[in-house]
Amino acid sequence: MADPYQNNVYQQGGGDSYGTYGEGVGHDGYGYQEDYPPQEEDAASDATEGHDEEDQMYEGEYQGIPHPDEVKAAQRAARTKGRSAGSAVSELQELSEQYEDIMEDCGHGKFQWTLFMVLGLALMADGVECFVVAFVLPSAEKDLCLSNAEKGMLGLMVFLSMMVGAFMWGGLADKVGRRRCLIVALTINFVFTFLSSFAQGYGFFLFFRLLSGVGIGGTVPIVYSYFSEFLQMDKRGEHLSWLCMFWMIGGIYASFTAWGIIPRYGWGFSMGTEFQFHSWRVFVLVAALPAIASLVGLTFMPESPRFLLENAKHDEAWMILKQVHDTNWRAKGKPEKVFTVTHIKAPKTAEDEFIEIQSATGTAVQRWAVRSLTLCKLVLRNVASLVSAELRFATLFMAIIWFCMAFSYYGLSVWFPDMIKHLQHEEYESKVKVFHRERVENFHFNFSLENQIHKEGEYINDKFISIEMKSVKFENSLFEDCRFEDITSTDIVFENCTIRSTVFYNTDLWKEKLIDCRLENVTFEHNKIGCHLDTVEENDVLIYLVSFLGSLAVLPGNIISALFMEKIGRVKIIGGSMLISAGCTFFLFLSLSQSAIIALQCLFCGVSVAAWNGIEVVTVELYPTSKRATAFGVLNALCKLAAVLGSSVFSSFVGITKAIPVLLSFAALVCGGLVALKLPDTREKILQ
């Protein structure tokens, strides 16, 4: 077979606005050496990498089916012919076509898989962050004395901080660099996650979690933009979909480690009564491990060469592309393959020149101020360009799809466990024991009291010592000459009671728990300071189990969408998955038990993940390199806003009605699915 890459030379005009790398080629352009050996880097699948490809025969040769290399050669020839024919091709379009050819020559191998793991860990850290607060709240609310309002504020502010992070880091990544921004974002996340695990007060804990969320919010827009720029066109959809799996792995990791750590209340230490480090704080630290691992890996990874070329850093880009090429071909057992690229053209923008001129004058502080102000202006200008004439409809359609999908997905993700808790609470209340007008004298209560209501009782000279009281309510009762000692309580209330000559010693029965009570000669001694996690049973493992099963259910949907992303197409996968997910929501009308709700959650998560995969792939492919991370950041920020709205709206109807959450999710998914069908097919589109 003739070498498809032989004599493949791009003839380009040599304008002054270009920078070039390399010399020794007699023509101006992007050239290959004449003695370049035949390459068949894509004749075999990734699963057969390392085999002797010379001894394998392409099965289509007997049927007249073109060899994959012939197809790529034809595509290159068409692009080259278009340029040589003088067709109107912009500088950036020319660079896009050149870059695609280079990535095809570099192949897909060891380098991409290494980067895949490193960036996957960063994406995993984002998935973990979404679960951390939900998992620690049942324990942290005791440790930090959180009210219901404070718990709601904590969950809300963490998502809002991730929204700010997505917007900020996405914009900066297009101007400063993907790798640099990702390293800074993950560092911020790790540092403030570490500090939050030691925070003893609600204010500091909220502050540190906010800054942690700002850091981790940048991972999703940067990771997808970064990885896509190391992928050739025919690999992009599939491998970006495989990358999505790490978000699911993050959910599994978070639920599994929370399940194993938080109920172990003995895992921790204390320094007096002022500093408590309980097991939920250990979990917060463990949750930061994926971010740390990704940070370590990123120190060995290069910047995106596509970003460097867009910013006229030709030498750095050439060295990185050579590294990718050599790493892949050495791993495939072909170290003799030579990286033959000698010239790469890329425009040097006026923005770069402006920053260079401005940053070379004045004092150090002035230079920093000018650079920072200029950078902010460039980022905002980039954001504004997303609604320009050529991108207006793409941005509008993607905004609708992201919002509808996030509103429904995150809304139901909160509704499912809240509904299960509601059913559990109803079942628990149905078993409550009611005692009416009981009279107890000279009795020693040495057993726990749970799920009881005592009305108009009389307790004379009784002792409540070293017991637990859980979900107990005393109404219109009399306590006289009683002693409460070493009591731990959960959800206990004394309402409209009369308490006389009674001692409360070493208990957490605060006066706040005595509602409208008349106290006569009552003594409180050695009250327990702060809120305490009293028993292991307070950590209901169901919240971990539900999240674990929901994350695990994503696996089959992720695999199927990755395998068929190139065959079916992104648009059909997004539209079809959202419409099928909309149909699944109607089964919620039939969910009358906890097991049925868990099964429906697994079904919904398994189907909707295919839509998420397609949305993220299309977002990468619709926008040019100079705006890719910015667009992804803006859309991901919109996603977080929709998540806040969805979770707030859906949770407000728990225990009231199922109809409104079902209809809202159905309407959002149908709307998003129909809009998705209007998107252009980007399967055969070169990354701009």
ZAMARGU-4260 file (C-alpha; in steps of 0.2 Angstrom, whole numbers, plus 5000, padded with zeros to 4 digits):
<rodrens>
0) 5000/5000/5000 | 5007/5017/4996 | 5011/5028/5010 | 4997/5040/5013 | 5008/5053/5021
5) 5022/5053/5008 | 5024/5070/5000 | 5010/5078/5010 | 5015/5096/5010 | 5004/5111/5014
10) 5007/5126/5004 | 5003/5142/5013 | 5005/5160/5012 | 5019/5167/5022 | 5011/5183/5030
15) 5021/5192/5043 | 5008/5189/5056 | 5013/5171/5058 | 5027/5163/5068 | 5036/5147/5062
20) 5046/5134/5070 | 5060/5124/5062 | 5071/5127/5046 | 5078/5116/5033 | 5062/5114/5022
25) 5063/5123/5006 | 5044/5128/5006 | 5034/5139/5018 | 5022/5128/5027 | 5019/5112/5037
30) 5030/5099/5030 | 5034/5080/5031 | 5051/5073/5027 | 5052/5063/5011 | 5060/5048/5019
35) 5046/5047/5032 | 5043/5028/5035 | 5025/5021/5032 | 5014/5024/5047 | 4998/5013/5051
40) 4995/5020/5068 | 4976/5018/5067 | 4975/5002/5057 | 4973/4992/5073 | 4962/4996/5088
45) 4968/5003/5105 | 4965/4985/5112 | 4979/4978/5101 | 4992/4991/5104 | 5009/4984/5106
50) 5006/4969/5094 | 5015/4967/5078 | 5004/4977/5066 | 5015/4972/5051 | 5009/4954/5052
55) 4990/4959/5053 | 4979/4961/5038 | 4965/4972/5037 | 4949/4962/5035 | 4941/4974/5023
60) 4954/4972/5010 | 4946/4957/5003 | 4929/4966/5001 | 4936/4982/4993 | 4933/4992/5009
65) 4945/5007/5011 | 4958/5004/5024 | 4957/5017/5038 | 4973/5025/5033 | 4966/5027/5016
70) 4951/5036/5022 | 4962/5048/5033 | 4974/5051/5018 | 4959/5055/5007 | 4952/5067/5020
75) 4969/5076/5021 | 4971/5076/5002 | 4954/5085/5002 | 4959/5098/5014 | 4976/5101/5005
80) 4967/5102/4989 | 4955/5115/4996 | 4970/5126/5002 | 4980/5124/4985 | 4964/5129/4975
85) 4964/5145/4984 | 4948/5142/4994 | 4945/5155/5007 | 4951/5147/5023 | 4955/5158/5038
90) 4971/5157/5048 | 4963/5148/5062 | 4954/5136/5051 | 4971/5132/5043 | 4979/5129/5060
95) 4964/5118/5065 | 4967/5107/5049 | 4985/5106/5052 | 4983/5102/5070 | 4971/5088/5066
100) 4984/5080/5054 | 4998/5082/5068 | 4987/5073/5081 | 4983/5059/5068 | 5002/5057/5066
105) 5005/5057/5085 | 4992/5043/5086 | 4982/5038/5102 | 4992/5029/5115 | 5001/5029/5131
110) 5002/5048/5132 | 4983/5051/5130 | 4979/5036/5143 | 4991/5044/5156 | 4983/5061/5154
115) 4966/5052/5154 | 4970/5046/5172 | 4977/5062/5178 | 4962/5072/5172 | 4950/5059/5177
120) 4956/5061/5195 | 4952/5079/5194 | 4934/5076/5188 | 4932/5063/5201 | 4937/5076/5214
125) 4922/5087/5207 | 4910/5072/5209 | 4916/5069/5227 | 4913/5088/5231 | 4895/5087/5226
130) 4892/5073/5239 | 4903/5079/5254 | 4891/5091/5262 | 4876/5079/5260 | 4886/5065/5269
135) 4893/5075/5283 | 4878/5085/5288 | 4870/5072/5298 | 4885/5072/5309 | 4891/5090/5307
140) 4874/5097/5312 | 4877/5089/5330 | 4896/5094/5330 | 4893/5112/5324 | 4876/5115/5332
145) 4868/5118/5315 | 4850/5124/5313 | 4839/5119/5299 | 4842/5136/5291 | 4861/5134/5293
150) 4861/5117/5285 | 4851/5123/5270 | 4863/5138/5268 | 4878/5127/5268 | 4871/5116/5254
155) 4866/5131/5244 | 4882/5141/5246 | 4893/5127/5241 | 4884/5125/5224 | 4884/5144/5221
160) 4903/5144/5225 | 4905/5130/5212 | 4895/5141/5200 | 4907/5156/5203 | 4922/5144/5201
165) 4916/5137/5184 | 4913/5154/5177 | 4930/5161/5183 | 4942/5147/5179 | 4934/5143/5163
170) 4937/5161/5157 | 4955/5161/5164 | 4959/5145/5156 | 4957/5152/5138 | 4969/5166/5143
175) 4981/5159/5155 | 4982/5141/5151 | 4973/5125/5154 | 4986/5116/5165 | 4991/5131/5175
180) 4973/5136/5180 | 4969/5118/5184 | 4984/5116/5195 | 4979/5132/5204 | 4960/5127/5206
185) 4964/5110/5213 | 4977/5118/5225 | 4964/5130/5231 | 4951/5115/5233 | 4964/5105/5243
190) 4970/5118/5254 | 4953/5124/5260 | 4946/5107/5261 | 4960/5103/5273 | 4956/5118/5283
195) 4937/5115/5283 | 4940/5098/5291 | 4948/5107/5307 | 4935/5121/5308 | 4926/5121/5324
200) 4913/5134/5321 | 4899/5135/5308 | 4906/5152/5301 | 4924/5145/5297 | 4917/5129/5291
205) 4905/5138/5278 | 4919/5150/5273 | 4932/5136/5270 | 4919/5126/5260 | 4915/5141/5250
210) 4933/5143/5244 | 4935/5125/5242 | 4920/5125/5230 | 4927/5140/5220 | 4942/5129/5217
215) 4934/5113/5212 | 4921/5123/5201 | 4935/5125/5188 | 4939/5107/5185 | 4924/5102/5173
220) 4926/5116/5160 | 4945/5114/5161 | 4947/5095/5160 | 4936/5093/5145 | 4944/5107/5135
225) 4961/5101/5140 | 4959/5083/5136 | 4949/5086/5119 | 4965/5096/5113 | 4975/5080/5113
230) 4962/5069/5104 | 4960/5066/5085 | 4943/5068/5078 | 4938/5050/5077 | 4943/5047/5095
235) 4936/5062/5103 | 4918/5058/5106 | 4922/5040/5113 | 4936/5045/5124 | 4928/5061/5131
240) 4913/5050/5136 | 4925/5037/5145 | 4932/5052/5154 | 4914/5056/5160 | 4914/5040/5170
245) 4926/5047/5183 | 4912/5058/5189 | 4902/5043/5193 | 4918/5035/5201 | 4919/5050/5212
250) 4901/5047/5218 | 4905/5029/5222 | 4921/5034/5231 | 4912/5047/5241 | 4898/5036/5246
255) 4909/5021/5250 | 4921/5030/5260 | 4908/5039/5270 | 4899/5023/5273 | 4915/5016/5280
260) 4921/5031/5290 | 4907/5042/5297 | 4898/5029/5307 | 4914/5024/5315 | 4912/5038/5328
265) 4928/5032/5338 | 4939/5038/5323 | 4944/5054/5329 | 4952/5064/5344 | 4948/5078/5355
270) 4958/5091/5364 | 4947/5096/5379 | 4929/5102/5375 | 4934/5116/5363 | 4942/5105/5349
275) 4933/5090/5343 | 4939/5080/5328 | 4926/5067/5324 | 4925/5054/5310 | 4916/5065/5298
280) 4931/5076/5298 | 4942/5061/5294 | 4930/5058/5279 | 4932/5077/5273 | 4951/5074/5273
285) 4949/5057/5263 | 4938/5066/5251 | 4952/5077/5246 | 4963/5063/5240 | 4958/5063/5222
290) 4962/5081/5220 | 4979/5078/5228 | 4983/5063/5216 | 4978/5074/5201 | 4989/5088/5207
295) 5004/5076/5208 | 5000/5069/5191 | 4998/5087/5183 | 5016/5091/5188 | 5022/5079/5175
300) 5009/5084/5161 | 5012/5098/5148 | 5001/5112/5143 | 4989/5110/5129 | 4999/5113/5113
305) 4983/5119/5104 | 4982/5133/5117 | 5000/5137/5115 | 4998/5138/5096 | 4983/5150/5098
310) 4994/5161/5109 | 5009/5160/5096 | 5020/5150/5108 | 5027/5139/5093 | 5042/5132/5101
315) 5034/5125/5117 | 5019/5118/5106 | 5032/5109/5095 | 5041/5101/5109 | 5025/5095/5117
320) 5018/5088/5101 | 5035/5079/5098 | 5034/5072/5116 | 5016/5065/5113 | 5022/5057/5096
325) 5037/5049/5103 | 5029/5043/5119 | 5015/5034/5109 | 5026/5026/5096 | 5039/5020/5108
330) 5025/5012/5119 | 5019/5003/5103 | 5036/4996/5100 | 5040/5008/5085 | 5054/5020/5092
335) 5060/5022/5074 | 5045/5033/5070 | 5051/5050/5068 | 5041/5066/5072 | 5043/5075/5055
340) 5034/5091/5058 | 5045/5106/5054 | 5034/5121/5052 | 5018/5125/5062 | 5010/5142/5058
345) 4999/5151/5071 | 4993/5169/5072 | 5001/5181/5085 | 4986/5191/5091 | 4985/5209/5095
350) 4980/5205/5113 | 4996/5196/5116 | 5006/5211/5110 | 4996/5223/5121 | 4999/5213/5137
355) 5017/5211/5133 | 5019/5230/5130 | 5009/5235/5145 | 5018/5222/5157 | 5035/5229/5152
360) 5033/5246/5160 | 5031/5254/5177 | 5034/5246/5194 | 5031/5228/5199 | 5014/5232/5207
365) 5009/5243/5192 | 5013/5229/5180 | 5003/5217/5190 | 4989/5228/5191 | 4989/5231/5172
370) 4991/5213/5168 | 4976/5208/5180 | 4965/5222/5174 | 4969/5218/5156 | 4966/5199/5159
375) 4949/5203/5167 | 4944/5213/5152 | 4949/5200/5140 | 4940/5187/5149 | 4924/5197/5150
380) 4926/5201/5131 | 4928/5182/5128 | 4912/5179/5138 | 4903/5193/5128 | 4908/5185/5111
385) 4898/5169/5115 | 4883/5179/5110 | 4890/5186/5094 | 4882/5183/5078 | 4891/5166/5074
390) 4889/5159/5091 | 4873/5166/5097 | 4861/5151/5092 | 4874/5138/5098 | 4875/5147/5115
395) 4856/5149/5117 | 4853/5131/5112 | 4866/5124/5124 | 4861/5135/5138 | 4843/5128/5137
400) 4849/5110/5136 | 4861/5112/5151 | 4848/5121/5161 | 4834/5109/5158 | 4845/5094/5161
405) 4853/5100/5177 | 4836/5107/5184 | 4828/5090/5182 | 4843/5079/5186 | 4849/5088/5202
410) 4831/5091/5207 | 4827/5073/5207 | 4844/5068/5214 | 4838/5078/5230 | 4820/5072/5229
415) 4824/5054/5229 | 4833/5053/5246 | 4822/5066/5254 | 4807/5055/5248 | 4814/5040/5256
420) 4818/5049/5272 | 4800/5055/5272 | 4793/5037/5270 | 4805/5032/5284 | 4799/5045/5295
425) 4780/5041/5292 | 4784/5023/5295 | 4793/5028/5311 | 4779/5039/5317 | 4766/5026/5314
430) 4775/5015/5327 | 4775/5029/5341 | 4769/5024/5358 | 4757/5036/5367 | 4756/5036/5386
435) 4741/5045/5394 | 4740/5051/5412 | 4752/5039/5419 | 4759/5041/5436 | 4776/5035/5441
440) 4784/5037/5458 | 4800/5032/5465 | 4806/5023/5449 | 4823/5022/5442 | 4823/5023/5423
445) 4838/5013/5417 | 4832/5009/5400 | 4832/5020/5384 | 4816/5029/5379 | 4812/5030/5361
450) 4798/5036/5349 | 4786/5040/5363 | 4773/5053/5368 | 4769/5056/5386 | 4753/5066/5390
455) 4748/5073/5406 | 4759/5061/5416 | 4765/5063/5434 | 4783/5058/5439 | 4787/5060/5457
460) 4804/5056/5465 | 4810/5047/5449 | 4828/5045/5442 | 4833/5045/5424 | 4851/5040/5424
465) 4863/5035/5410 | 4850/5033/5397 | 4847/5039/5379 | 4831/5048/5375 | 4826/5048/5357
470) 4811/5056/5349 | 4802/5058/5365 | 4789/5071/5369 | 4782/5076/5386 | 4766/5086/5386
475) 4757/5094/5400 | 4766/5083/5413 | 4773/5086/5430 | 4791/5082/5436 | 4794/5084/5455
480) 4809/5079/5465 | 4817/5070/5450 | 4835/5068/5444 | 4841/5068/5426 | 4859/5062/5425
485) 4871/5057/5411 | 4857/5059/5398 | 4860/5060/5379 | 4845/5065/5369 | 4840/5067/5351
490) 4824/5076/5347 | 4817/5077/5364 | 4804/5090/5370 | 4796/5095/5386 | 4781/5106/5381
495) 4770/5115/5394 | 4776/5105/5408 | 4779/5109/5427 | 4796/5105/5434 | 4799/5107/5452
500) 4814/5103/5463 | 4823/5094/5449 | 4841/5092/5445 | 4848/5091/5428 | 4866/5084/5429
505) 4878/5081/5415 | 4864/5081/5402 | 4861/5090/5385 | 4844/5094/5390 | 4845/5113/5387
510) 4832/5126/5393 | 4828/5128/5374 | 4821/5110/5375 | 4809/5116/5388 | 4795/5125/5379
515) 4783/5135/5389 | 4787/5125/5405 | 4786/5132/5422 | 4802/5129/5432 | 4802/5130/5451
520) 4818/5127/5461 | 4826/5118/5446 | 4845/5115/5445 | 4856/5113/5430 | 4874/5107/5434
525) 4889/5102/5422 | 4878/5104/5406 | 4886/5096/5391 | 4894/5110/5380 | 4891/5110/5362
530) 4881/5098/5351 | 4887/5080/5351 | 4884/5065/5340 | 4877/5053/5353 | 4875/5036/5345
535) 4880/5026/5329 | 4862/5025/5324 | 4862/5043/5320 | 4872/5039/5305 | 4859/5031/5294
540) 4868/5021/5281 | 4853/5022/5269 | 4859/5039/5263 | 4876/5031/5258 | 4867/5016/5250
545) 4856/5026/5240 | 4870/5037/5233 | 4881/5022/5230 | 4867/5013/5220 | 4863/5029/5210
550) 4881/5031/5205 | 4884/5013/5201 | 4868/5013/5190 | 4877/5026/5179 | 4890/5013/5174
555) 4880/5004/5160 | 4873/5020/5153 | 4891/5027/5152 | 4898/5012/5143 | 4884/5011/5130
560) 4885/5030/5127 | 4904/5029/5125 | 4903/5015/5113 | 4890/5022/5102 | 4894/5041/5103
565) 4903/5040/5086 | 4891/5028/5078 | 4874/5036/5083 | 4880/5054/5085 | 4880/5066/5099
570) 4863/5074/5095 | 4853/5058/5094 | 4861/5052/5110 | 4857/5069/5119 | 4839/5070/5113
575) 4835/5052/5114 | 4841/5050/5132 | 4832/5066/5138 | 4816/5060/5131 | 4818/5043/5138
580) 4822/5050/5155 | 4806/5061/5154 | 4796/5045/5151 | 4805/5037/5166 | 4798/5051/5178
585) 4780/5045/5175 | 4784/5029/5184 | 4786/5040/5200 | 4767/5041/5201 | 4768/5022/5205
590) 4782/5023/5218 | 4774/5018/5234 | 4789/5011/5243 | 4807/5014/5247 | 4813/5000/5236
595) 4803/5006/5221 | 4810/5024/5223 | 4828/5017/5224 | 4825/5007/5208 | 4818/5022/5199
600) 4832/5032/5204 | 4844/5019/5197 | 4835/5019/5181 | 4834/5038/5179 | 4853/5040/5183
605) 4857/5026/5171 | 4848/5034/5156 | 4852/5052/5160 | 4871/5049/5160 | 4871/5046/5141
610) 4863/5064/5139 | 4876/5071/5150 | 4890/5063/5140 | 4883/5070/5124 | 4881/5087/5131
615) 4899/5088/5137 | 4906/5082/5120 | 4895/5094/5110 | 4900/5109/5121 | 4918/5105/5118
620) 4916/5103/5099 | 4904/5118/5096 | 4916/5132/5101 | 4934/5137/5095 | 4949/5134/5106
625) 4950/5153/5111 | 4932/5152/5118 | 4930/5133/5122 | 4934/5134/5141 | 4925/5150/5143
630) 4909/5143/5135 | 4911/5127/5145 | 4913/5137/5161 | 4898/5149/5158 | 4887/5134/5154
635) 4893/5124/5169 | 4889/5139/5180 | 4872/5139/5173 | 4871/5121/5177 | 4875/5124/5195
640) 4862/5138/5196 | 4849/5126/5189 | 4855/5113/5202 | 4851/5125/5216 | 4834/5130/5209
645) 4829/5112/5205 | 4835/5105/5222 | 4826/5119/5231 | 4810/5118/5222 | 4809/5099/5222
650) 4813/5097/5241 | 4799/5109/5245 | 4786/5097/5239 | 4792/5082/5248 | 4778/5075/5258
655) 4766/5086/5250 | 4763/5080/5232 | 4773/5070/5219 | 4763/5078/5204 | 4773/5094/5203
660) 4791/5087/5204 | 4786/5074/5191 | 4778/5087/5179 | 4792/5099/5181 | 4805/5086/5177
665) 4795/5079/5163 | 4793/5097/5155 | 4811/5101/5157 | 4818/5085/5150 | 4806/5086/5135
670) 4810/5104/5132 | 4829/5100/5132 | 4828/5085/5122 | 4818/5093/5108 | 4830/5108/5108
675) 4845/5096/5107 | 4838/5088/5091 | 4841/5105/5083 | 4860/5105/5086 | 4872/5102/5072
680) 4881/5085/5071 | 4899/5088/5076 | 4905/5070/5073 | 4915/5074/5058 | 4920/5092/5063
685) 4938/5096/5066 | 4941/5105/5083 | 4941/5123/5079
</rodrens>
